[in-house]
Structures are given as C-alpha cells and as structure tokens.
Amino acid sequence: MSATATITRTSFELQDWSEASNSSDPTSARKEGTTIEIWELEAHTSQQLDAVDGGFPAWRVLIGGFVFEALLWGFPISFGVFQEYYSTLPQFAGSKDNIALIGTIAQGSCYLGAPFSAALTKRFPRYQRQIIWFAWPLCIGGLVAASYADTIGGLIATQGIMYGVGFITLTYPIISMINEYWIARKGMAFGLISAASGASGAVMPFIIQDLLARYGYKTTLRIIAVAMAILTGPLLPVFKGRLPPSERSQAAKTNWSFVRKPLFYIYAVSTLLYGLGVFFPLLYLPSYATSLGLSATQGALLLSTMSIFQVLGQFFFGYLSDRNISVGILCSICMTISTTVVFSTWGLAKSLPLLLIFSIIYGFFASAFSTLRVAMGKAVSEDSTSVVATYSIFVFIQGIGNILAGPLSVGLLAETVMKSEYGIERYKSMVIFTGACMFGSAAVIAMGWCRLSTLQKLLGRS
C-alpha cells in the first residue's frame, strides 16, 4: 500500500469520525475512532518505507549490486584470457578440447541456475540477506579451491561449477532488493547492473594476463580470491530490502499468467538464438587475435574494448527501455546491427584495427540485448510480481546457449589457419554460425510482431 493511498483513506475516516461524533451514538464514535487510529498507524508505517527510484538507501543497494556484479561476474566473462593461458600449459595438452568448458560452465551455471536462485529467493523472502552471506564464501572458495587443481576436471569442478553456483545463489536476492527500490527507473537500474561486468571487463583481462605471466595460474587465482574478498566483503551489510517481511512475503506470490501469452514465447525463442551465438566472440576473440600473429596483450585489449562499449550499450538501451520505446524495436536494432558486424567485420578481419572496430560495435549492440530482459518481462506482464520470474526465465534460456557454446565450438573450429580465407579458415564456421544466430534472433521478433499485429487487426475488425 502506498503512502498516498493510505493518507487518502485516513482523511476519509476523519470525515466519517466527525460525522459520527455529531450523532447520539457514542459506540459509533468509539468504533470510528478506533478505525482512524488503525489507519493512522498504517499511514505512519507506510511512510517509514524508503523512497523508490532514488535516495540514499536505493542508491546504496544499487551501487553495492554494481560492485558485486562488476567483480564477481566480471571474472568468469574474462575467461578468454585464462583459456588462452591454459592451452599453452604442457600438463593440459591432452585436454585442450575441454578447457572451454571451464568458462562455459562457470557462466552457464549463472544462467541455468537463475530460475532456481529466483525460486529460492521467492520461497524464503525473509532470509535474502542470509542467502547472500551463505553464497559469498562459496563463490570466493571456488577460486581458492581452483588454485589447488592440477587437472582440467578439477578446474571445471572449482573455477567452473563451485564458483558459478556460489555467484548465482547470491545474485537473485540482490536483484530482488533492487527490484523493490527501483520502479519507474527499473530499466536504468538493471541496465546499470548489466553494464557492471563490462566496466570491470575493461581492465580485468589486463590484470589477469599480467598475473598469469608473472605468477602462473595457481598464485593468480589466490590473489584474485583475496582481492575479491577484500573488495566485496565490506559491502555485504549494505544489502537490505525495502519492504518489511510481511509485505515481501505477499509480494513473493508470482502471477504466472504471462506463460499463456504468445509474446512470451517470441521473446523466449529470440533469446535462445541470441544465447547460442553471442558468447563465441567473447570466448575466442583473444585466440583469433593470436592466430593472426597478434600478441596476448592485444588480445586482451580487444576484450577490454568490447567491455567498455558493453557498458555504454547496456546503460543506453536500459535507459531507452524506460522511455516507452517498444522493446521489440530495441531488440531488433541490437540483433540486426550485430548480424551485420559479425558477417562484414569479424569474418574479414585480418588486422588489429578491424578487430577493434568489431569489438566496439559488437560490444555496444550485442551485449545490449541482454539488458532488455526486464523490458521483455514488462511487455508480457504488467504484474510487478512477475518481474523477477520473467527475468530469471530469460536468463535461463540464454544460459542454454552458453552451455552449448563449449561443445559446439569443438565442431565449429577447423584445424588449419589460412589468413587469406574468410574467418582465417579456422574460425570460418564459427563466424557464420554466430551471425546466423544473431539474424535468427532478430527475425523471430520481427515475424512474431508482424503476426501479432495482423491477428490484432483481424480481431479488431470482427
């Protein structure tokens, strides 16, 4: 209940009480007086809630979420640097085809675990803070455990699964708190959270690469674990929900009527196709650069550049989604431009400048699609209780593509490198597959909107 609505009701009861006090029935007056006390107490309680869409508590939670997302999610999406390093180690020579699974499982766990983390948050809304406190050491511990692993299987279990499970478990309580504080500016808030990993991704690949070159992967993982603990640990107390436990429990009931709407499935299929293709440049751009004869530092520069423009793109499109611009139009723009730049730039790139152009355009538009998940949810359901549910489902669907990226990459990579060929031959099939997925994502939304518009016109005529 909003403060405005409560104050209005209080005024109404004042009028009733005044009328009752003029009557000859003292019981009626006492009854109305009791009512006014109840409503005034309720008004006082509602007014104690923190402000939405601004104010120190709202920004405190949002900034805390930004830092957690930037550091804890920025690490696994910088796995391309680890992948390049692991592939050079003699002890992993017999497991090169499985190295990519470490990164895809770490990221995929965060995607595929989304509905389960969201359900856990909904099921125990009173214990959101405790869930964060439980999952945080699991996440940090995954890095420490990985530093003692001597096999790819061990790294998959620790740097992949353990880290991913810890991160996704703490993510949705934080998202739920942000959702309580940001209402009208929800697109901007979630755009900022989505852009956080890009902000850290602008510098993290360079840091990781330098640490790997100096100390090797075991010491590097320990240094990163300590740094993560120091930078994120002090922020744990800032995560507090806006709603009291009673109202939060009531809000935890989700309206699932959106699953009966065709528009939900249009966005779901589009997100699946997007997820199948979007991760390949993030995983293989450093390796692509190395195959061209560029240095490892230049490969890290490409990831850094992509991350910088990811921040700009996600924040910009998150802002646009709050301006009542059709989310279908925004998604189509992102995917159409991404398709064009994959086919025309990545596949033809034979030098650092062209790869930088690709990183800029692809980073800005391809990454922006993921920040539109909140707007997709608002388009398929006007019920605020459905926001976290739709968001987690779209994250899960995108994660299916992320998990499949590792196994698919084995079949998409050729053995030989021919710099004169499209995609330098080795990455030709990967470039074509990525572009086709981006095109398919845009086409599904375009065709779906056309069919829905036609159906609405026919129903209108009848």
Secondary structure, DSSP 8 states (H G I E B T S, - for coil): --HHHHHHHHHHHHHHHHHHHHSS-HHHHHHHHHHHHHHHHHHHHHHTS--SSSSHHHHHHHHHHHHHIIIIITTGGGHHHHHHHHTT-GGGGGGHHHHHHHHHHHHHHHHHTHHHHHHHHHH-GGGHHHHHHHHHHHHHHHHHHHTT--SHHHHIIIIIIIHHHHHHHHHHHHHHHHHHH-STTHHHHHHHHHHHHHHHHTTHHHHHHHHHHHHHHHHHHHHHHHHHHHHHGGGGGG---SS-HHHHHHHT----GGGG-HHHHHHHHHHHHHHHHHHHHHHHHHHHHHHTT--HHHHHHHHHHHHHHHHHHHHHHHHHHTTT--HHHHHHHHHHHHHHHIIIIITT--SHHHHHHHHHHHHHHTTHHHHTHHHHHHHH---GGGHHHHHHHHHHHHHHHHHHHHHHHHHH--S---TTSGGGTTTHHHHHHHHHHHHHHHHHHHHHHHHHHHHHHHHHH-
